[in-house]
Every structure is written in structure tokens, then in C-alpha cells.
Amino acid sequence: MSRALRCVGVLVALVLAARAGRPQGVAGQVGIDAEVIGQAIAITSLQNLAFGTVLKGVATTVLPTAAGAGEWQVQGTKNTQVIIAFTLPTQLVNVQALPGSAMPISFTPTSARWNRAINDVTGATAFDPVAGTTGRFGPPANPYLYLWIGGTVSPAATAKPGIYTGAIIVSIVYL
């Protein structure tokens, strides 16, 4: 046998011997996922929805553009779109009368407004608070969303005198 063939045979034998002494295995991989969200949403109540003094048997409306409208300031991630939803009462409860004394409250398809970045209801977009809507936070220098809500109370002619209260809950969710 020639010297070149012997060298190749010895080299193959050395490689096989080296591999036989090593542990054998396989490798696999998994992907990595992470979702980065913007800053937390902060809601500040600026004003309660206030009907003032109402007369028995006379429906009273506060428009979302009126001084008595409920108002919130919402801070979030700049330019981010959100869902705006409300949990609305159907009645206000008299906290001074016997249990069961209530007054109906209702909302129309234009009872709510929202505005991006600017606390100015005159340029705000009207929407139905029962259905909710989508909105967008302001640009980097002003990442706010402002909300206003009005409604109508309808005290019965037999309504008991007193203070009637309720709560409106607003929910904001990033899209």
C-alpha cells in the first residue's frame, strides 16, 4: 500500500476516534416575543355632571358643551388610538329619601364628546356614550385626551325632594 493511502487511512481513523469519544446531540431554538406598551393610562375627573336644581315633572338636559357637563382628562401614550367606553346609570338615587326613590337619567347619541390634546369642548368630536367610540391621544408634547358628557334627568311629578346621585364610569383601553 502506498504511503499516501496509509496517511489518509490513519487520518480517517483519527477523526472517527475523536468523534466517537465526544457526546453526540442536537440543538433547537425558540423564538423570543415581548410586547412593549406605552405608559399607563391615567384618568383624572375634572368635573362631575351637575344638573343643579330641577323641578318635579320637568325634564332637564345638560349638554356636553355646557358648564355643568362631566369632564375627564386622560393621559396616555402619545398618538395612540384607544377605545372609549362608558358604564352609564339609568337612574339616580335620592340619598335623602326612603329607599326606592329614584329619578331616570338618559343619554342621547350626541351626549358625549372627546378632543385630542386640547381641553376645549368647542372643537370636540360628538359620540354616543352608550355605544362608545375610538379616540387618539395627543402628539408628543401633549399626550392627552379630554372627555365631556351630558345627559337628561326626568323627575316624576311625584318625585321626592332631595339630592339624587349616581356614577358614570369611563373606561379607556389601548387598541
HELIX and SHEET records of a PDB file:
HELIX    1   1 ARG A    3  GLY A   21  1                                  19    
HELIX    2   2 VAL A  121  GLY A  123  5                                   3    
SHEET    1   A 5 ALA A  42  GLN A  47  0                                        
SHEET    2   A 5 GLY A  70  GLN A  75 -1                                        
SHEET    3   A 5 TYR A 144  ILE A 149 -1                                        
SHEET    4   A 5 ALA A 112  ARG A 116 -1                                        
SHEET    5   A 5 THR A 125  PHE A 127 -1                                        
SHEET    1   B 5 THR A  60  VAL A  62  0                                        
SHEET    2   B 5 GLY A 151  VAL A 153 -1                                        
SHEET    3   B 5 ALA A 102  SER A 106 -1                                        
SHEET    4   B 5 GLN A  91  ASN A  94 -1                                        
SHEET    5   B 5 TYR A 164  THR A 165 -1                                        
SHEET    1   C 3 THR A 133  ARG A 136  0                                        
SHEET    2   C 3 GLN A  81  THR A  87 -1                                        
SHEET    3   C 3 ILE A 169  TYR A 174 -1                                        
END                                                                             
